[in-house]
């Protein structure tokens, strides 16, 4: 009788120990599952924040595009006032300063005006680089407070069609230096604070059967 009771109690203790061990394992697995869920929630929240930031950035860029002014045509040139500007490419930049540069490379057209504009956050244009294949003139200007300034028209720009061209603008202390295919073409004195530069836009003005083909638009720091 005593042996039976002893065996029964021993079996009961072994069963209790096994049950406790299983409970601890289940509890550990449950804790791990809760930890995984917490990490998943954190990742999901991060993705939602990134989506919100991207949506906000897209909204800001759409609003910025609406601020792009129409190019004022000089007397005697082709009237393009009824043609809407089309943004081909744009990049945002911050902390622009002396020693930095922006550059556009494209295949030249046979007509029209492939233009690079350097904008601040308020729609002012620090530098308007506007080669005009219709009149064979390179026009440089600044757009401030909804008005264009005095045009500068340097000579020596190559108006060949169907060839690659690189237009580079380097920021110096008092001037923008404009280089075309590595050759210095003009020094344009700063009219606005270059540190306010926020957007570089390459767009197409004018109609043509063979418009400029953008290769690359870059900012260098």
C-alpha angles and dihedrals in degrees: 000000000000089000091054092050090048092051091047093051092047091052090048092052092048091050091048092050092049091048091050091050092050090049091052090050091049090047091050091049090048091050090050090050091052090049091051090049090051091051091048091051090050091050091047091051091050091051091050090051091050091050090050092049091049092049091049091049091050090050091051092050092049089051089048092052089055089058094060106118125222115257113254109231122223118234116277096023129113112287107243097161093113094052117091119226115245119209107226097177140347138182131193121227135186134196093019112179147148113318095034129105145196125212139188126193123190146148108263120244130225092235142002132050123286103197137194117199128188109210135191122213093271100056096264116137114225091189131008112197106192120168108187116207090183093062101019092236131127110216123196121186148143126239114208133165090356093304134102119232130216114312121236115205112189119191128229102060112146110236097185114143129232097018132112116260132184120206112190128185117198122193115229129172097271105007147038108235112215115206126185116199090343095309120115108241106169147352112226115197115229113257096175133032107279091208088073093065109126110154136036114199130188113194142161124246119188136020124276140159087229111034125183115285113220116226102173143346115197145168120210125207 
